[in-house]
Amino acid sequence: MIVSHRFVIIAAIFVTCLITANIVGVKVIGLGILILPAAVVLFPLSYIFSDILTEVYGYRQARRIIWLGFFCNLIFVIFAWVGQVLPPAPRWEWQEAYESILGYTPRLLVASFCGYLAGEFANSFVLAKMKILTKGRWLWTRTISSSIVGQGLDTVIFVTGAYFGAPFFVPLMIVYHWLAKVGIEAVATPLTYALVNFLKKKEAIDTYDYETNFNPFLVSD
């Protein structure tokens, strides 16, 4: 496949949403009875662009971008840690603030990375398989169903791994977070339709994964 500038833009937006979500996600917000990570809006955006990648370009290309997002996020985390351990200047007074926001604990990192990989690959797998079953019809059923599965796995793994045992943690936090993310993506369905139709027309491509190897670790396929 010849990589187009549109594919690069979608991939770049996906990776940007992912890294940004992991930064702002350290904050927990309260909306009435709802207790949610501040990244509750950004995570659905990353899934929307993952849906677009899979729907238009296929699972193989989506798999490459999922791993690209993983390694870009890992690079960010490594250099955020390097910035943390480097000695601050004598008059620089924000070391504690830096550590509070960017000083990820190993527990938070493991939860984030595991949730991301499980959720994104499940999302792309379900969407690609449903596209074959539905013969390319009813896009909304694929985007919403794949998000229910992918966002569900991501939320359970991340919220439990990152916050279990914290004073504000309650099991319903998982349900609220999951429903909020799926709801946001469902509301954004018209945007997904518009982008998918635009890309299919401009790229002259509509990929079906009939003979795709769905092994998530087969990045060279």
C-alpha angles and dihedrals in degrees: 000000000000108000112233128204089248091058090050091051093051091047092048092050090048093052092044092052090049097051093042091049091053090053098048091036091079088076118081116208132200121218104178105295092349119102111191141157111259089240092069090114097044098050093062089052091057089051091049091056090043088054090050092050092050096042096049106026101024138241094293093062093040089053091055092050093047089056091043088055090049094053094042089054090047090053090051092050093049094052093042086057091047089053089051097053096044110099113261120235114263094252097039104106103181104080093113092048090050091051092047093056105029102022096098117194117229088245093056092046095050091047092048097047095044093046092048096051095043094046099044096046092046090049094051093042094052093045094049093048093046090050089061093045093049093041090234095306129123099027091184091064090056098045095047097041093048090048092051089056099037097041089045093056092042093049097046093048097042102040094043094044096043103038109021108128094020116128093246096046117115126162090241087064087075092051094046092048093048095047092046093052095045090045093052091050091048090052089050092055093110089056090050091050092049094050094043093050092045093051095044090053097044096041094039088222136119110170125208117191098218096143101021121136103229095200101134092212095056095095095155096058 
